[in-house]
Amino acid sequence: MGVIKTVKECWRRQEMKVVTRRSSSSGNQQAYRPPPEPRILELGVTKPRNRHRIVVLGAHKVGKTNLIRRFLGGEYEEQYETTIEDFYRKLFYIEGEAYQIDLLDAARERDFPAKRRLSILTGDIFLLVFSLDDKETLNEVRALLTEIRTTKAKIQKPTQPLKAPVVVCGNKADLDAQRVVSGSEAGEVLGEDVPFFETSAKTGTGLEAVFTALATLGGLPDETRPSRHEIVPILTYQSLCVGKRGRGRRRHSRGIGAPCAAVDPLARRPSFTSDLRMVLGSSTKHKKPETCQVQ
């Protein structure tokens, strides 16, 4: 049985549960539904249309984590540590609007097909990474590209063009002596319709073009590129959002007119159930949920 179908049955059982209590006036027992648990107040005031998730996929040791670190405004780190799964959130304040970009580095989901498909279903934009010194990592990206298109098609209207923005990086361009994949070969494997860039997370080569493509294909403001905004502390970002609520769309009194961003240090990936709820909410608008089961 599909994971989605199983979770839906659990939700139905939970919705059937009621708690009985005795009325103080009549003495009769009455059924009531417990109030939902209060949610933690989010730092930002981001509108749903301004929230996006970038899913980063690729083989091990191709430089995914350092590419993400660069996007977040950090520096390249030479020491390699195996990534199980990392989730990051970058918050933007651009022309009086709050934006949120979540980045999911799904490093080991290759061994967990159901989890990987769920990540694909919840992704808005995809960054696929391979290493120019390892041809097998290019083949893995090609397989991921096919899986993304197949999976995303299950929750989209068949009469509409497939919406699955993908950008591909051939990383480690600085290791010219170890290079085994040429640009033309990568282009042939990926196809002409896939934006492909040669990059080096270490030197910064090609990163500006990648971040521009992610913004363009994902419908993000150009100011989300690291070169187009200032990194500020999270408390400064929070004060900007509070200032926005108190002053409408006027600029904050601190005088920061240029776009700015902050990394949320408390960001955690939404629960498995939350992601499933989001997928179900999206898929049922077009098709029956069973057609997009995560198995």
N, C-alpha and C positions, 0 to 999 in steps of 0.2 A: 504494500500500500504506500502511496506517495506520502512524503513528509507533510506536504501542505494539507492533504486530506486528513491525516492523523491529527494535526494541530487544530484543524477546524472542528473535529469531533470533540476535542478537549475544551475548546471554547464553548461549544453548545452545552456540554455538561456543566461548565462553570456558570453559564447563564441560567441554568435551571435551578441552581442552588439558591436557597433562601434561608434566612435566619429568622426564627420565631422569637417574639418577645410579647410580654403581657402588657396590654394597655392599662395605664393607671386609672383611666376613667371608667371603662366598661369591664375590665378584668378579662376580656377576651384576648386570645392569642392572635397576633397579626403578623403577616409575613412582610418583611422589608428587605430591600437589597442594600448591602453595606455600601457606603459611599466610596468612590474610587480613592486610591491612595494619592496624596498630594504629590505633584511633580516638583522637582527641584527647579527653582527659577533660573532660566537660562540667562547667560550674560548678555547676549545680543537681543535685538528686536527684529530678527531676520524674517522677512515674509517668505512663505513657502516657495514662491516662484524664484526667489533668490538663493535657494539652497541647492547645492549640487554635490554629487559624489563622483570622484575620480577613482577608478579601480586600476591598480597597477599590477600587472601580471608578467611573468617571465620565469626563466630557469634560475637556479641558484647562481650566485656569484657573478651576475651580469651588471650589477651596479644600481639596482632599483632603489635601495635605501638611500644612497647618496644623491640620486636624482631628486628624490622626495625632499631630502635635506636641503638641497639647493632651492627648491621651490618655496620651502618654508623660510628661506632667508639665512640658512645656516651654511657652514663650511664643509668642505670635503673631508672625510675621515679615512685615513689610509688603512687602519686596522679593520679586518673583516670579522663580523660576528653573524652567525646564522640567524636569520629572521624567521620566526614562526608566524607571526601575524602582528602587524602594527597598524594602528589607526591614529590619524592626525586630523586636526581641525584648524583651519586658518580662517580668521574672521576679518572682513574688510569693511571699511567705511569710505564710500565713494560718492561724492556729490550728494550728501545727505541720506544715502541709502546704505543699509547694512546688507552684506553678502556673507555667505558661509560656504566654504568649500571643504568637504571631507575627503581625505585621502586614505584609501585602504590598500595597504601593501600586503597582498594575499600570497605570501611566499610559499607556504607548504600546502596550499589547497589542491595542488596537483594530485596529492594522495587521497583527497577527500572529495570525490566528484559532486556529491550533493551540496556540500558547503561552497564549492567553487561556483556551481550553477546559481546558488542563491546570491553570491556576490555579484555575479554577472547580471542577474535579474534586477538587482537594486542599483546597479551602476548607471550613471548618466553619461559619463565619458570614460574612455579606456586608454591607458598608456601601456603599450606592450614593449618590452625591453629584451633585446638579445645582445650578445657580445660579438664584436667583429673578429675576435680571435677564437671563436668556437662555432662551427657551422651547425652543430646539433641544436644550439640554442635558437638559431633562426628557424629550424624545422619545428621547434616547439611553439614559436610565435605563430607560425603558419597554422598549426593545429588550433591554437587558442583563437585565432581570428575566425576560423570556421565555426568553432563552438559558440563564440559570442554572437555571431550572426544567426545561427540556428536557435539559440536560446532566447534572444531578444525578439525574434519573429513570433514566438509563442504568445506574447502578451501585447502584440500590436495588431492593428487592423490589417487584414490581408490585402485590402484595396489601397492601402497607403504605402509609400516608400519606406523601406526599413530605416529606422532611426537608431543607429548604434555608432556614434562618433568614435573613431579609433585613430590614434597617432602611434607610430612605431619608431623606436629609437634603436639604432645600431650603436651601442655604447663601446667605450674604451678605444676611441679613435686615436688616442695618444700613444697606444701600443702599436705603432706602425710595423715594427719588425715582426710581431707575432700575428699580424692580420692574416686571416684566411678567407674572409668574405668580402667581395668587392661590392661597390655600390650598385653596379649594374646587375649583379647576381641577386642581391637582396630585392631590387626592384622587380625582377622577373618572378621571384618566389611570391612576393606580396601582392603584386598586381598594380596597375597604374592608378587605381582609385583609392589607394591607401597612402596617406601622407607619411613619408619616410625621411628620417634625418639621422645623419651621423653625428654622434655626440661624444663628449668626454666630460663626465661628472667631475673629473679631477681638475682639468684646465678650464672648464666652462665652455668649450667649443660646442657650438650648435644648440646650446640650451635656450637662448633667446628665441630662436626659430621654433623650437618645440613648445615653449610656453605660449607663444603667439598662436600656434596652431590649436592648442588645447582651448584657448580662450575663444578663438574664432569658431571652431567646430562645435564647441559646447554652449555657444550663446552667452559667453561671459563677458563682462566689461574688459576692455583692453587694459584697464588699470590693475587687473588682477595679476599681470605679469610682474615678477619681482623687481624689474628695473623701473616700474612705473608707480611704485608706492613706497612709503616710509614704514619701517617696522617700529611699532611702539609697544610699550608694556601693556599687559592685558588690562590693568586698572585704568590706563589712559583711554583704551578703547571703550571700556565700560562707561567712563565718564562722558565720552562723546555720544554714546547711545542714549544715556540719561539726558544729556543736554538736548538731543534731538527731540525726545519726548516732551521736554519742557518748553522748547522754543520753536516747535514745528520744524520747518526745513531750513531755518537759518543756521549759519555756521556757528560752531561752538565758540564760547568766549575765549578759549585758550588760543584761538587764532590759527589752528591747523586747517588750512584751506586745501592742501594737497591730499591726495588719496593716502590712506594709511591702513595698516593691517597688524594683527596680533595673532600669535599662536595660542590656542586655548590649552593651558597645561593640564586641565582636568578632563580633557576629551576622552571618551571611551566609546568603543563601537556599540551601537544599539544592539539589544539582545536579539538572539536568533528569532524569537517570537515576534519582536517588533519589525524585523525585516520581512518576515513572512506576511505579517499584516499589511505592510506596504505593498508587497507584490500582489496579494489578493485584491487589495483595493484598486490597483492598477489594471489587473487582468480581467476582473469581472465587468469592467466597463465595456469590454469588447468581446470577451469569450467566456466560456465556462472555465472555472478555476482548474478543473481536472486536466485541461489541455496543457497546463504549464507546471505540472507536478515536478518537484525536485526529488529525484530518486537516487 
